[in-house]
């Protein structure tokens, strides 16, 4: 994410995360012309959605915000999209000895009063 560009457009990281979550979904859409109907339909159409995004270009096209004049802010306007693994194989060494590595990922917006750290006392 480009913080300067986001600030200029009045966007937050949560705006971007929300747009990606809302537009990268697997959804069951249903059928048109299926029972119960008052009059028998001669034709039925199954509605299908593309499903989850799989390509960098598809992610770049995610719409973050629109305005009344028809302008769009897309993900590519404020961030760089890449497909990367969520888990990486690692080998950790500290002072020449094997060590453990702990990766921490933010999974949701911080709670009020948490100051965005994403951590809590046990």
Residue pairs with C-beta under 8 A, 6 or more apart in sequence:
1 13
1 16
1 78
1 79
2 78
2 79
2 80
5 77
5 78
6 12
6 13
6 16
6 78
9 65
9 73
9 77
9 78
11 64
11 65
11 73
11 78
14 109
15 64
15 65
16 64
16 75
16 78
16 79
17 109
19 62
19 63
19 64
19 65
19 75
20 59
20 62
20 75
23 53
23 62
23 63
24 52
24 53
24 59
24 62
25 49
25 52
26 49
26 51
26 52
27 49
27 51
29 47
29 48
29 49
30 47
31 44
31 45
31 46
31 47
32 44
32 45
32 47
33 41
33 43
33 44
33 45
34 41
34 44
53 59
53 62
55 83
56 81
56 82
56 83
59 75
59 81
59 83
60 74
60 75
60 76
60 81
61 74
61 75
61 76
62 74
62 75
63 72
63 73
63 74
64 73
64 74
64 75
64 77
64 78
65 72
65 73
66 72
66 73
75 81
86 105
87 103
90 101
92 98
92 99
92 100
92 101
93 99
104 118
106 118
110 116
110 117
110 118
111 120
114 120
